[in-house]
Amino acid sequence: MSDVSFQNVRIDLQAPGAWIVINRPEKRNALDRRTILEIDSAVAMSLADPAIRVLVLTGSGDKAFVAGADIEEMSRMSPAEAQSFSRSFQECLDRIERAGKPVLAAVNGFALGGGCELALACHMRIASDTARFGQPEVSLGLIPGAGGTQRLSRLIGRGRALEWILLGEMVDAAEAYRVGVVNRVVAASALEQEVRGWVDRLSARSPLALARSIEAVQSGSETTLAEGLRLEAALFGLSFATEDMREGTRAFLEKRKASFPGR
């Protein structure tokens, strides 16, 4: 992935944040195979950089986060090619979801189809008040193919996820916030400033504690409560072997702000 040249994605490493911008404004940032490969590579680069503590995914322009998959490319796929495309897209989103650093979606417009699925794979979503979400694949005679049928139901429940998927209608940012898809809604003009504030707050936390918290929540949600509690206890215990834990507890007792080394 390190050999990928970026054409449809911009990556801006502004430590402590990495801004990954899907940059196909002429197609409302639609995702074709190349763009998915570039997103995957940009995420891998950001995760490998020790100076980067938070990743932000967003779309270029003010119309779309990602308006969906590239329908023109998909219309030419055979059934076998479509299944392969689905699996490669799913694998990219799995890596985002399981990233050991927080990944934020800054949703600045349409997040439809594959764009909604990309946002769902991020750990948290901050949306402008002009954002629109949806899984409209049924209108094309398709179903979501990059995790929409799975992540959406886990996030908002089976009944409401089926409503979104079977009706295929767009949902505004206020409704997405109400049902728990979005963590925060702000004016479009304030979105970047809001996201930068989240980057600063997250980067001030222990990166090891963040990574283990993400692991506990993500892995625990896929198993039984008893197994999830055992995982939580194991990760809690491992935290006591870190310099971050010693610094955090010492800073608390000394009534000062902690400076976490990430070890």
GUTOR-822254 format. One record per residue (C-alpha): residue in three letters; y, x, z. Coordinates in Angstrom, 3 decimals, m for minus. Layout:
<pt aa="ALA" v="Y" u="X" w="Z"/>
...
END
This chain:
<pt aa="MET" v="0.000" u="0.000" w="0.000"/>
<pt aa="SER" v="2.335" u="2.959" w="0.536"/>
<pt aa="ASP" v="2.401" u="3.543" w="m3.248"/>
<pt aa="VAL" v="3.860" u="0.105" w="m3.998"/>
<pt aa="SER" v="7.281" u="0.217" w="m5.653"/>
<pt aa="PHE" v="9.564" u="m2.597" w="m4.562"/>
<pt aa="GLN" v="10.926" u="m4.874" w="m7.257"/>
<pt aa="ASN" v="10.869" u="m8.320" w="m5.653"/>
<pt aa="VAL" v="11.340" u="m7.325" w="m2.015"/>
<pt aa="ARG" v="14.118" u="m5.410" w="m0.272"/>
<pt aa="ILE" v="13.342" u="m3.584" w="2.942"/>
<pt aa="ASP" v="16.167" u="m2.497" w="5.207"/>
<pt aa="LEU" v="15.084" u="m0.428" w="8.194"/>
<pt aa="GLN" v="17.907" u="m0.833" w="10.717"/>
<pt aa="ALA" v="16.265" u="0.346" w="13.925"/>
<pt aa="PRO" v="15.262" u="m1.402" w="16.065"/>
<pt aa="GLY" v="14.834" u="m4.088" w="13.383"/>
<pt aa="ALA" v="13.272" u="m4.111" w="9.918"/>
<pt aa="TRP" v="14.696" u="m6.715" w="7.533"/>
<pt aa="ILE" v="12.258" u="m7.673" w="4.773"/>
<pt aa="VAL" v="14.021" u="m9.783" w="2.147"/>
<pt aa="ILE" v="12.149" u="m11.645" w="m0.591"/>
<pt aa="ASN" v="14.435" u="m11.067" w="m3.555"/>
<pt aa="ARG" v="13.716" u="m13.365" w="m6.514"/>
<pt aa="PRO" v="16.770" u="m15.640" w="m6.322"/>
<pt aa="GLU" v="16.376" u="m16.734" w="m9.952"/>
<pt aa="LYS" v="13.042" u="m18.322" w="m8.916"/>
<pt aa="ARG" v="14.173" u="m19.350" w="m5.437"/>
<pt aa="ASN" v="12.135" u="m16.444" w="m4.097"/>
<pt aa="ALA" v="8.835" u="m17.910" w="m5.303"/>
<pt aa="LEU" v="5.774" u="m15.856" w="m4.439"/>
<pt aa="ASP" v="3.685" u="m14.363" w="m7.213"/>
<pt aa="ARG" v="0.888" u="m11.835" w="m6.716"/>
<pt aa="ARG" v="3.198" u="m8.849" w="m6.984"/>
<pt aa="THR" v="5.656" u="m10.220" w="m4.427"/>
<pt aa="ILE" v="2.858" u="m10.879" w="m1.939"/>
<pt aa="LEU" v="1.643" u="m7.291" w="m2.401"/>
<pt aa="GLU" v="5.185" u="m6.026" w="m1.800"/>
<pt aa="ILE" v="5.567" u="m8.128" w="1.363"/>
<pt aa="ASP" v="2.263" u="m6.739" w="2.623"/>
<pt aa="SER" v="3.409" u="m3.190" w="1.939"/>
<pt aa="ALA" v="6.834" u="m3.706" w="3.529"/>
<pt aa="VAL" v="5.222" u="m5.132" w="6.672"/>
<pt aa="ALA" v="2.806" u="m2.182" w="6.853"/>
<pt aa="MET" v="5.685" u="0.314" w="6.494"/>
<pt aa="SER" v="7.664" u="m1.418" w="9.227"/>
<pt aa="LEU" v="4.739" u="m1.554" w="11.623"/>
<pt aa="ALA" v="4.037" u="2.157" w="11.074"/>
<pt aa="ASP" v="7.635" u="3.173" w="11.902"/>
<pt aa="PRO" v="7.898" u="3.877" w="15.666"/>
<pt aa="ALA" v="11.656" u="3.250" w="15.593"/>
<pt aa="ILE" v="11.104" u="m0.349" w="14.444"/>
<pt aa="ARG" v="10.355" u="m2.811" w="17.235"/>
<pt aa="VAL" v="10.997" u="m6.177" w="15.522"/>
<pt aa="LEU" v="10.434" u="m7.406" w="11.953"/>
<pt aa="VAL" v="12.524" u="m10.081" w="10.240"/>
<pt aa="LEU" v="11.384" u="m11.908" w="7.099"/>
<pt aa="THR" v="13.970" u="m13.837" w="5.090"/>
<pt aa="GLY" v="14.924" u="m14.808" w="1.541"/>
<pt aa="SER" v="17.816" u="m13.646" w="m0.589"/>
<pt aa="GLY" v="20.682" u="m16.008" w="m1.279"/>
<pt aa="ASP" v="21.532" u="m19.178" w="0.616"/>
<pt aa="LYS" v="19.296" u="m21.674" w="m1.204"/>
<pt aa="ALA" v="15.770" u="m20.639" w="m0.318"/>
<pt aa="PHE" v="13.706" u="m18.731" w="2.187"/>
<pt aa="VAL" v="10.755" u="m19.070" w="m0.180"/>
<pt aa="ALA" v="10.534" u="m22.224" w="m2.300"/>
<pt aa="GLY" v="6.772" u="m21.840" w="m2.760"/>
<pt aa="ALA" v="4.260" u="m19.978" w="m4.843"/>
<pt aa="ASP" v="5.076" u="m19.123" w="m8.456"/>
<pt aa="ILE" v="3.850" u="m22.272" w="m10.237"/>
<pt aa="GLU" v="4.108" u="m20.668" w="m13.673"/>
<pt aa="GLU" v="1.696" u="m17.899" w="m12.633"/>
<pt aa="MET" v="m0.627" u="m20.318" w="m10.815"/>
<pt aa="SER" v="m0.841" u="m22.677" w="m13.795"/>
<pt aa="ARG" v="m2.713" u="m19.987" w="m15.735"/>
<pt aa="MET" v="m5.321" u="m19.224" w="m13.043"/>
<pt aa="SER" v="m8.998" u="m20.035" w="m13.342"/>
<pt aa="PRO" v="m10.742" u="m21.515" w="m10.270"/>
<pt aa="ALA" v="m12.138" u="m18.073" w="m9.391"/>
<pt aa="GLU" v="m8.728" u="m16.436" w="m9.809"/>
<pt aa="ALA" v="m7.117" u="m19.135" w="m7.663"/>
<pt aa="GLN" v="m9.633" u="m18.548" w="m4.856"/>
<pt aa="SER" v="m9.010" u="m14.800" w="m5.039"/>
<pt aa="PHE" v="m5.246" u="m15.403" w="m4.958"/>
<pt aa="SER" v="m5.668" u="m17.671" w="m1.913"/>
<pt aa="ARG" v="m7.735" u="m15.101" w="m0.040"/>
<pt aa="SER" v="m5.335" u="m12.210" w="m0.762"/>
<pt aa="PHE" v="m2.367" u="m14.350" w="0.334"/>
<pt aa="GLN" v="m4.239" u="m15.390" w="3.491"/>
<pt aa="GLU" v="m5.045" u="m11.750" w="4.296"/>
<pt aa="CYS" v="m1.365" u="m10.800" w="3.975"/>
<pt aa="LEU" v="m0.360" u="m13.607" w="6.346"/>
<pt aa="ASP" v="m3.162" u="m12.738" w="8.777"/>
<pt aa="ARG" v="m1.720" u="m9.226" w="9.052"/>
<pt aa="ILE" v="1.709" u="m10.662" w="9.814"/>
<pt aa="GLU" v="0.327" u="m13.029" w="12.449"/>
<pt aa="ARG" v="m1.683" u="m10.245" w="14.116"/>
<pt aa="ALA" v="1.114" u="m7.669" w="13.962"/>
<pt aa="GLY" v="1.624" u="m5.788" w="17.205"/>
<pt aa="LYS" v="5.394" u="m6.179" w="16.907"/>
<pt aa="PRO" v="7.303" u="m9.492" w="16.975"/>
<pt aa="VAL" v="7.866" u="m10.956" w="13.513"/>
<pt aa="LEU" v="10.731" u="m13.438" w="13.076"/>
<pt aa="ALA" v="11.254" u="m15.742" w="10.111"/>
<pt aa="ALA" v="14.948" u="m16.276" w="9.364"/>
<pt aa="VAL" v="14.656" u="m19.479" w="7.343"/>
<pt aa="ASN" v="17.804" u="m19.764" w="5.283"/>
<pt aa="GLY" v="16.890" u="m22.606" w="2.915"/>
<pt aa="PHE" v="13.791" u="m24.110" w="1.338"/>
<pt aa="ALA" v="10.512" u="m23.073" w="2.998"/>
<pt aa="LEU" v="8.027" u="m25.015" w="0.918"/>
<pt aa="GLY" v="4.356" u="m24.511" w="0.120"/>
<pt aa="GLY" v="3.636" u="m20.800" w="0.364"/>
<pt aa="GLY" v="7.087" u="m20.314" w="1.882"/>
<pt aa="CYS" v="6.274" u="m22.684" w="4.729"/>
<pt aa="GLU" v="2.943" u="m20.892" w="5.175"/>
<pt aa="LEU" v="4.726" u="m17.522" w="5.295"/>
<pt aa="ALA" v="7.070" u="m18.844" w="7.988"/>
<pt aa="LEU" v="4.144" u="m20.295" w="9.971"/>
<pt aa="ALA" v="2.455" u="m16.880" w="10.048"/>
<pt aa="CYS" v="5.496" u="m15.345" w="11.742"/>
<pt aa="HIS" v="5.546" u="m15.378" w="15.533"/>
<pt aa="MET" v="8.822" u="m17.314" w="15.761"/>
<pt aa="ARG" v="11.089" u="m19.149" w="13.339"/>
<pt aa="ILE" v="14.880" u="m19.409" w="13.433"/>
<pt aa="ALA" v="16.329" u="m21.796" w="10.867"/>
<pt aa="SER" v="19.700" u="m22.649" w="9.432"/>
<pt aa="ASP" v="20.678" u="m26.305" w="9.619"/>
<pt aa="THR" v="20.290" u="m26.430" w="5.824"/>
<pt aa="ALA" v="16.636" u="m25.311" w="5.923"/>
<pt aa="ARG" v="13.925" u="m27.607" w="4.584"/>
<pt aa="PHE" v="10.209" u="m27.306" w="5.316"/>
<pt aa="GLY" v="7.170" u="m28.831" w="3.667"/>
<pt aa="GLN" v="3.689" u="m28.521" w="2.197"/>
<pt aa="PRO" v="4.138" u="m30.382" w="m1.115"/>
<pt aa="GLU" v="0.975" u="m29.093" w="m2.815"/>
<pt aa="VAL" v="m0.544" u="m32.593" w="m3.192"/>
<pt aa="SER" v="2.223" u="m33.413" w="m5.684"/>
<pt aa="LEU" v="0.687" u="m30.709" w="m7.900"/>
<pt aa="GLY" v="m2.867" u="m31.901" w="m7.369"/>
<pt aa="LEU" v="m3.513" u="m29.013" w="m4.990"/>
<pt aa="ILE" v="m3.905" u="m28.329" w="m1.279"/>
<pt aa="PRO" v="m2.210" u="m25.598" w="0.776"/>
<pt aa="GLY" v="m4.059" u="m22.346" w="0.168"/>
<pt aa="ALA" v="m2.461" u="m19.735" w="2.441"/>
<pt aa="GLY" v="m3.194" u="m21.147" w="5.865"/>
<pt aa="GLY" v="m1.130" u="m24.318" w="5.805"/>
<pt aa="THR" v="m4.054" u="m26.604" w="6.628"/>
<pt aa="GLN" v="m4.975" u="m24.380" w="9.571"/>
<pt aa="ARG" v="m1.794" u="m22.976" w="11.135"/>
<pt aa="LEU" v="0.246" u="m26.160" w="10.847"/>
<pt aa="SER" v="m2.364" u="m28.262" w="12.662"/>
<pt aa="ARG" v="m2.665" u="m25.649" w="15.401"/>
<pt aa="LEU" v="1.097" u="m25.642" w="15.848"/>
<pt aa="ILE" v="1.976" u="m29.355" w="15.744"/>
<pt aa="GLY" v="m1.367" u="m31.175" w="16.028"/>
<pt aa="ARG" v="m3.788" u="m32.608" w="13.501"/>
<pt aa="GLY" v="m2.143" u="m35.990" w="12.984"/>
<pt aa="ARG" v="1.351" u="m34.728" w="12.284"/>
<pt aa="ALA" v="0.025" u="m31.850" w="10.153"/>
<pt aa="LEU" v="m1.883" u="m34.363" w="8.017"/>
<pt aa="GLU" v="1.326" u="m36.385" w="7.673"/>
<pt aa="TRP" v="3.149" u="m33.341" w="6.334"/>
<pt aa="ILE" v="0.296" u="m32.305" w="4.026"/>
<pt aa="LEU" v="m0.808" u="m35.720" w="2.712"/>
<pt aa="LEU" v="2.697" u="m37.067" w="2.086"/>
<pt aa="GLY" v="3.949" u="m33.733" w="0.769"/>
<pt aa="GLU" v="7.520" u="m34.594" w="1.712"/>
<pt aa="MET" v="10.272" u="m32.243" w="2.851"/>
<pt aa="VAL" v="11.264" u="m32.119" w="6.517"/>
<pt aa="ASP" v="14.734" u="m31.077" w="7.635"/>
<pt aa="ALA" v="15.422" u="m28.360" w="10.195"/>
<pt aa="ALA" v="16.182" u="m30.818" w="13.010"/>
<pt aa="GLU" v="12.800" u="m32.529" w="12.620"/>
<pt aa="ALA" v="11.018" u="m29.178" w="12.297"/>
<pt aa="TYR" v="12.623" u="m28.180" w="15.591"/>
<pt aa="ARG" v="11.696" u="m31.472" w="17.238"/>
<pt aa="VAL" v="7.979" u="m31.093" w="16.437"/>
<pt aa="GLY" v="7.848" u="m27.408" w="17.379"/>
<pt aa="VAL" v="7.733" u="m25.644" w="14.015"/>
<pt aa="VAL" v="11.144" u="m24.049" w="14.608"/>
<pt aa="ASN" v="12.321" u="m22.219" w="17.729"/>
<pt aa="ARG" v="16.064" u="m22.506" w="17.082"/>
<pt aa="VAL" v="18.402" u="m24.182" w="14.577"/>
<pt aa="VAL" v="21.887" u="m22.814" w="13.959"/>
<pt aa="ALA" v="24.648" u="m23.267" w="11.400"/>
<pt aa="ALA" v="23.899" u="m21.457" w="8.155"/>
<pt aa="SER" v="26.923" u="m19.207" w="8.681"/>
<pt aa="ALA" v="25.583" u="m18.140" w="12.088"/>
<pt aa="LEU" v="21.940" u="m17.479" w="11.113"/>
<pt aa="GLU" v="22.136" u="m13.714" w="10.641"/>
<pt aa="GLN" v="24.103" u="m13.223" w="13.870"/>
<pt aa="GLU" v="21.595" u="m15.382" w="15.788"/>
<pt aa="VAL" v="18.628" u="m13.453" w="14.419"/>
<pt aa="ARG" v="20.253" u="m10.116" w="15.199"/>
<pt aa="GLY" v="20.703" u="m11.314" w="18.767"/>
<pt aa="TRP" v="16.981" u="m12.076" w="18.979"/>
<pt aa="VAL" v="16.169" u="m8.631" w="17.552"/>
<pt aa="ASP" v="18.326" u="m6.966" w="20.209"/>
<pt aa="ARG" v="16.801" u="m9.007" w="23.051"/>
<pt aa="LEU" v="13.224" u="m8.431" w="21.914"/>
<pt aa="SER" v="13.733" u="m4.725" w="21.318"/>
<pt aa="ALA" v="14.929" u="m4.347" w="24.916"/>
<pt aa="ARG" v="11.489" u="m5.467" w="26.166"/>
<pt aa="SER" v="8.429" u="m3.274" w="26.588"/>
<pt aa="PRO" v="6.827" u="m2.922" w="23.133"/>
<pt aa="LEU" v="3.398" u="m2.597" w="24.730"/>
<pt aa="ALA" v="3.911" u="m5.772" w="26.751"/>
<pt aa="LEU" v="5.101" u="m7.599" w="23.624"/>
<pt aa="ALA" v="2.057" u="m6.461" w="21.631"/>
<pt aa="ARG" v="m0.360" u="m7.503" w="24.367"/>
<pt aa="SER" v="1.379" u="m10.838" w="24.857"/>
<pt aa="ILE" v="1.060" u="m11.550" w="21.132"/>
<pt aa="GLU" v="m2.614" u="m10.574" w="21.201"/>
<pt aa="ALA" v="m3.331" u="m12.759" w="24.223"/>
<pt aa="VAL" v="m1.643" u="m15.826" w="22.718"/>
<pt aa="GLN" v="m2.995" u="m15.424" w="19.184"/>
<pt aa="SER" v="m6.563" u="m14.483" w="20.074"/>
<pt aa="GLY" v="m6.726" u="m16.825" w="23.048"/>
<pt aa="SER" v="m5.721" u="m19.810" w="20.936"/>
<pt aa="GLU" v="m8.784" u="m19.243" w="18.754"/>
<pt aa="THR" v="m11.335" u="m19.340" w="21.573"/>
<pt aa="THR" v="m12.214" u="m21.277" w="24.706"/>
<pt aa="LEU" v="m9.940" u="m21.362" w="27.739"/>
<pt aa="ALA" v="m12.462" u="m19.346" w="29.776"/>
<pt aa="GLU" v="m12.670" u="m16.610" w="27.119"/>
<pt aa="GLY" v="m8.905" u="m16.611" w="26.712"/>
<pt aa="LEU" v="m8.418" u="m16.145" w="30.445"/>
<pt aa="ARG" v="m10.834" u="m13.207" w="30.458"/>
<pt aa="LEU" v="m8.861" u="m11.620" w="27.604"/>
<pt aa="GLU" v="m5.596" u="m12.206" w="29.470"/>
<pt aa="ALA" v="m6.965" u="m10.549" w="32.625"/>
<pt aa="ALA" v="m8.206" u="m7.545" w="30.643"/>
<pt aa="LEU" v="m4.862" u="m7.066" w="28.899"/>
<pt aa="PHE" v="m3.002" u="m7.599" w="32.181"/>
<pt aa="GLY" v="m5.073" u="m4.838" w="33.762"/>
<pt aa="LEU" v="m4.477" u="m2.465" w="30.850"/>
<pt aa="SER" v="m0.736" u="m2.933" w="31.300"/>
<pt aa="PHE" v="m0.973" u="m1.225" w="34.687"/>
<pt aa="ALA" v="m1.957" u="2.022" w="32.964"/>
<pt aa="THR" v="1.328" u="2.269" w="31.022"/>
<pt aa="GLU" v="4.584" u="4.083" w="31.627"/>
<pt aa="ASP" v="6.318" u="0.859" w="30.568"/>
<pt aa="MET" v="4.848" u="m0.943" w="33.586"/>
<pt aa="ARG" v="5.953" u="1.816" w="35.938"/>
<pt aa="GLU" v="9.451" u="1.855" w="34.453"/>
<pt aa="GLY" v="9.764" u="m1.927" w="34.508"/>
<pt aa="THR" v="8.711" u="m2.334" w="38.120"/>
<pt aa="ARG" v="10.779" u="0.655" w="39.234"/>
<pt aa="ALA" v="13.872" u="m0.686" w="37.449"/>
<pt aa="PHE" v="13.384" u="m4.072" w="39.114"/>
<pt aa="LEU" v="13.164" u="m2.516" w="42.573"/>
<pt aa="GLU" v="16.151" u="m0.259" w="41.878"/>
<pt aa="LYS" v="18.150" u="m3.227" w="40.526"/>
<pt aa="ARG" v="18.901" u="m1.640" w="37.167"/>
<pt aa="LYS" v="18.108" u="m2.346" w="33.519"/>
<pt aa="ALA" v="14.750" u="m0.985" w="32.366"/>
<pt aa="SER" v="14.504" u="1.523" w="29.542"/>
<pt aa="PHE" v="10.996" u="1.219" w="28.160"/>
<pt aa="PRO" v="9.493" u="4.329" w="26.486"/>
<pt aa="GLY" v="6.766" u="2.371" w="24.690"/>
<pt aa="ARG" v="3.936" u="4.305" w="26.297"/>
END
